[in-house]
Amino acid sequence: MAMVSDVRIVAHRPDPALLTLPWSVPLEEWDERTVVPLPRGLSRHVVRIVRVGRGIFAVKETQEDIALREYRLLRDLGRTGLPAVVPHGVVAGRTDAAGEPLPAALLTEHLRFSLPYRVVFSHSGVTGSTSAEQVSLLVDALVVLLVRLHLADFYWGDVSLSNVLFRRDAGAYTAYLVDAETGEFKQHLSDRLREYDVTVGCENVFAELLDLQASGAVADDLDPADVVELLTDRYAALWAELTSDEEFSTAELWRIEQRVERLNDLGFDVEELDIVTDLGGDVVRIRPRVVELGHHARELRALTGLEVEDNQARRLLNDIASFTATFDLGNADRAAVGRRWRTEIYEPLAALIPEDAAGRLEPAEFFHEVLVHRWYLSERAGREVDLFETARDYIARILPARPLEARTGIAEGPENAEGAGARGTDPLGDD
C-alpha cells in the first residue's frame, strides 16, 4: 500500500506513475491530457480510460468497499484462469481542492483489441457481417463465458452483453468479464443460482437488443425473444455436453474417447473423467469432472510459444498441419515443425502489416482473415493463391477499411472513441 498525502493506493505492484494522475479532480472532469480516446460502452459509473506510464488503464469511480471487493474478485478470477480484465489497484481517500471527499477508483488494465458490444455492431457493416450474425456470435461468446464461470462455481449475478468486452477470435468472439461487482465464488454453485444467472442474462440481453433496435444499430426484423431462446438453448446444450452423465454397454467403450474428442472439438480439455460400472460390469457411466477451455490454445503454445485465443489457435494449428504436409515433415518433431512454421510463415506474414495499420487487427486475427481471403482469391483464380500474395492483396484492398480497434502508440485519431470526455462511458461494462 502506497500513500500520497491522504490518498491510499492498494495494488499488487503499485506503479509510481499512478501518483501523477489528478486524483483531486472528479473523474468526469479529467481531460484529454490524461484520457485516451478508445471504444467504450455505457455505465452508471463515471469511467475514463487513461495512460499511466507505458500502460493504458480503465478507471472507475465507486465506493471504496465495493472497489476493494471487486479488485480482489478480479484477482481471484485471474488466478483461476478465467477470462476477465486484470485489476491493477484501488485508489481511496481522495479529496477535491476544497477538501470534500471524492469516490474511490478501481483501476483495471485495458484489454487490447477488445470491443464493447455496441461498437461490434457499429463495425458490422464495415466488416461485411449482418447484425443478426453478430448477435449470434456474441450470444455464443457470452454463453461460453457464463458456462466457464459456472464450472468454476462463480456466481455472476448481473449477466449481460454490457458487462463483458469482446475480442475477435478467428471470425467468432471471446468474451471477457469486466464487471465482477455482483459476483461471488461459491463452495458449490447450485442449479438454482445457475438458472437465476441465465434468467438475468436473458432479461438483460432482451433489453439491450431493444435498445439497439431503437438506435437503429440492429434490424427491426431481429426478434429479441428469439435471441433469448437461443441463449437459453445454447447454454443448456453446452452445460449438458460438459457435465452430463452418459451410459453405454462395455461393448461401446469407444464412446469414452468419442466424448473426449467432442469436448476437445469444443475447445475444452478434460482433466478428469469419472468412470463407473454397474455391479455386473455390463454398463459404464461416464461424467467429465474437470473441464477447461483452451485446448487448442495450449497445444499451439506448446508448439510455437504463441499466445492467442482458442479459435485462432485452431486455425493456426490447421495451417501448421498443411505446412507439415507440404514439406513432408510428418516424421519430424512437432515442436520443431511448429517453431519452423512460426519463423518461416507466421512472423514474416505478421511483419507485412503496415505500422499505421497495426491497431486494426492483432496478428493472429490478421492471419485468420488472410486465410479466409485466400479461399476467395483461389476460388476466383481456379488455383491456390500463394499465402504472401494473398496477404499483400488483403493489406492493399481490405485492411485499410477495417476500423481501428487498439492503440499502438503511434499517432492515431479518435475515430472510434464514443465520447471520451462524456459521463457514463465505460469499458468495464454496464454495472
N, C-alpha and C positions, 0 to 999 in steps of 0.2 A: 504494500500500500504506500503510495507516494502522496505527499502533501504540498500544496502551494497556498499560502495564506489559509483560508478556511476550506478551500476546495480539496476534496479527497478523491483520489483515483484508485480504484480497485481493478487490478489487471494481473493476468498471469505473467506477462512480460511487458511492463509499462514502457511505452515509448516516450522519451523526453520531449519529443516534438508535440505531444498532446498538450503540453503546458503552454504552447504558443497560440492555441485556439482561444477565441474570445468568449470564455465561459461566463463572463459577467454580462453578456448580452443575450437577451432571449433568442432562442434558436431561429424563430421566424424572422428575425432581423439580420441574420447573417447574410452577407452579400457575396458578390462574385469573386471577391478577393480570397474567399475561403471555399465557397460552394463549387462543386464540379457539376456541369450540366450532363446528366445521364438519364436514360429512360427510367421511369418510376411509376408506381401505382398510386392508389388513393388510400388515405388513412385518417382515422380520427385523431391521431397524434401528429405533432409537428415533427417532421423528419427532414434532414438535409444529408446529401452525400458530399463529403469533404475530402480534400487531400491532406494527409498528415505525413510529412517527410516524403518517402517514396511510395507510400501506400495510399489506397483510397478506402474510405470507411463510410458506413451509414451511421448517422447519429439520430437517436430517437429520444425525445423528451417524455418522461413518465415519472411515476412515483419511485422513490428510492427503493423501497422494499420489493416492488414489482420488478424494477430493473435488475436488482441483485438476484432475485429468484430466476428470472429469465436467463440471465448471464450464466448461472450455474446449470440450468437445464440444457442450454445450448452446448455447454462444455460436455455434459454427460452424453448428449446425443452424438457429439463428435467422437468421444471415446468409444461409443458403441458402434461406430462406423456407419451411422445413418446420415443420409444427405440433408444437411442443414447448414445455414450460414455459420461462419466461425466467429464466436464472440471475442471481442478484444478488450473490453473493460467497461466499468461503470464510473461515471463522474458524479459526485454528490457534493452537498454543501455549497452549492452555487448561490451567489447573491448578485443583484444588479448594482449599478453605481450608487443607488440610494440606500443600499443595504437590505433591500427587500429580497426574500428567498425566491429562487428560481427552481424549476423542476430538475430532478436528476436526469442524467443522459446515459443511455445504453449505446455502446459502440460495437458494431459488427463489421467484419471485413467485407468489402464489396465483392460479390461473386462475378468475376469477369465473364463476358459473353452471356449474361443472364438477362431475361426479359420478364417484366410483369405481363399478365395475360392480356391486358388492354393493348400493349404495344405489339404483342404477337398478332392481334387482329389488324392493327394499323399497318403491319408489314405484309399481310397475307396476299394482297393484290400485287405487291412488288415481287414476291417470291413465286407467283403463279398458282397459289393454292386458294381454295374457297374457304369461306368462314365455316361451312359445315365440316370440312376436312380438319380444320384447325380445332374445332370443338371436340371432335372425336379423339384427336391426338392428345389434347390437353386433358381430357377425361381419363384416357389411358394412363397418362403420366401421374395424374392425381391418385388414381386407384392404386397403382404400384407403390407410390409413396405411403399411402394410408395402410396398405397391407403390410409393408415393411415395418412401419411403426407399431402396428398391432402385433406382429410376430415378436417384436421386442418388448411387448407388454407396456407400450406407451399409449396413454390416452391423450388425444389431441384436444378435443373439446370445442374447436372452432374451425372445422374443416371447410375450406373454400378455395377457389381459384386465386382470390386476393391475397391469401396468406402463404403463397409459395412464389418462387421465382422459377422460370423455365429456361433450361439450356438446350440448345439444339443437339440432337443425338441421331445422326445418320437418317435424317428425314422424319424422325419422331422427336420426342422431347423427354428430358429427365426433369423431374420436379424436385425442388429443394425447399425444405421447411424454413420459413423466415420469421414466423411468429409462434413462439412457444409459451406465450404469456398464460394461456389457459391449460397448458399441457401438464402431464404428471406421469411418472413411471409408477407402475403398479407391481405388487408382488406377483399377481396373476390377473391379467386383463379378462374380465368376464365377458360372456357373449352379449349381455345386456349393454355394457358400455361400448362394445364394438358396434352394435346395432345403433346405438344413440349417435356415435360418431358419423356413421353412414347417413343417418337421418338428417343430422345437422348439415352435412355436406350437400345432400340433395336440396335442402331448403335454400342454402346459400348460393349454390350454383344456379338454381332456378331464378333467384332474384338477380344474380349477376348477368345472366343471359337476357333477362327482360330489360335490364339497364343498357346492355349493349345494343339491343334492338331499338330502344328508344333513341340512342345516339346515332343509329344508322350503321354501326360497325358490324352488325350481324343481320343477315337477311331476315325479312319478316316471315318467310315460309319455314324457318327453322323453329320447330316446336320445343320449347324448354322442357315440356313434360316428357318428350321422347328422350331428351338428353339425360334427364333424371333417371328414367328407366334403364338407359344404357349404363349409367354409373352404377346403379344397384346390381344389374345383371353381371357386369364385368367384375365388380368386387366379389360377388358371391362365387363366380366361376374360378377366379384366381385363388381365393381363400380355400375353396374346396380342393383344388389341384395341389395346393401346397400343404394342406393339413389333414385331408380326409383319409379314413381307412380304406383299404382295398383288399378284398378277399378273393382267393382263387385256389385251385387244387395244386397239389405238389407236382402235377404234370405240366403246370404252366409257370414254372419258376422263371422263365424268360421275362415274365411281366414285371419282375423286380427291376431288371435292367431297363426295361421299357419305361417304367415310371421315372427312374432317374434321368433317362435321356429326355423325356418330356420336360422335366424341370430344368435340365440344362438348356434346352431349346428356349425356354422362357427367360433364361439368363440367371437361374438360381443354381447354386451348388447345394448338394445335400451333404451336410456334415455328419449326420447321424440318422440311421434308419431303424425303427423298431419293428422287428420281425417276430411274430408269434404263430405257433402251430397249435391245432386242437389236440385233444388227448389221443386221438387215433393217428395223428400225423398226416391226415389226408387234406386238411385245409390250412392255408397260410394266410395270415393277415399282416399287412404292412402299413406303416404310417411314418411319413417323414417327421423326424423330431426336431432337427435343427437345419433350417434352410437359410441361405444368404444370397442376396442378389450380387452380381458382379462376376459371374462365371467366366465370361469372355474377356472382361477387362483384366482379370487376374492372369488368365492364360497369356494375353498379349503382353502384359507387364513382365511376365517371366521370360518371354521370348525376346522382347525388344527393349524393355525398360520404359516404354511409353505409358503415360497415364492419360486415359481417355474414358469417355462414357461407354456403357456396355454395348449398346447397339453400334456405336462407332467401332468398337473393338471387334465385333462380329464381322463387319465389312472389311476391316484391315486384315483379320485372320484369313478371310476368304481370298484376299489378294496375295497374302503370303503363300497360300496353298497353290494359287495359279503360278506364282513366281517359282515355287518349288518344282512344279510340273514342267514349266517352260525350260528350266535349266537342268532338268533331270537330277534334282537334288534329294530325291526320295530317301536315299540311304545315308544322307548327311545328318549330323547332329541338328536337331530342330532349333536349338538356341543359336547355333552358329548361322543357320539359314536366316533366322529372324534378325540377327544383327546385320547380316549382309543386305537383306531387304531394306532395313532401315537406312543403311548407308547409301545404297545404290538407287533406291526408289523413293522412299518416304521423304527423307530430308532434302534431296535435290528438288522434289516436286514442291515441298513447302517453301523452299527458298525462292521459287518463282513468284510468290505473292509479292506484289509491289509494296514498298514500305507505306505508301499513303493509303493502301487498302487493307492493311493488317488488322484493322479493327472491324472489318466486315464479317469475317468468318475465322474461327480458330482453325489451325492446320488440319486436325482430324476431320472436321466437318467439310473443309475445303476438299480434302482427299475424297470423301464420300461424294460430294457434288461433282467432282471431276469424273468419277467412275460412272455416275448416272449420265453425265453429259457424253461420255464416250459411247455409251449404249446407243444414244440417239444419233450421234455422228456416224457410228459404224453401221447402223441400220440404214441410214440415208446413203452412205457411200457403198454399201454392199460388201464391205470388208472391215476387218478390225482396225480401227484407227489407233495409232501409237498414243500411249498414255501422255507423254510430254507434249505431243502435238495437240492433244485434246486440252491439256491444261492451258496452253498458250491461247487457244481459241476461247476457252471459258473466261480467262482473265481479260481478254480483249472485248468480248461481247456480253458476258453475263455479270461478271463480278462488279463492274462499275455501277450497275443498277441495284446491287444489294445494299440494304440500309446499314448504316454504321451501328454496331452493337457493342463496342467496347472501346475504352480509352486506351491508346497505345503510347502516350507520352509525346507524340508529335503533334503539330498544330492541327486541331480539329475544331470544326464549328459545332454548335449545339443543335445539330439538325434533328436529333431525336429526343431532346430534352422536353419534358412536358412540364413547363413552368418550374424551372429550377429554383426560382425565388418565391414560389407560391406556397401558401399554407396548405398542409394536408397532402403533400406528395410523398409517397412512402415506398421505398424498395423493400421495406420489411413486411409489408402487407397491410391488409385492412383489419386491424386489430382493435 
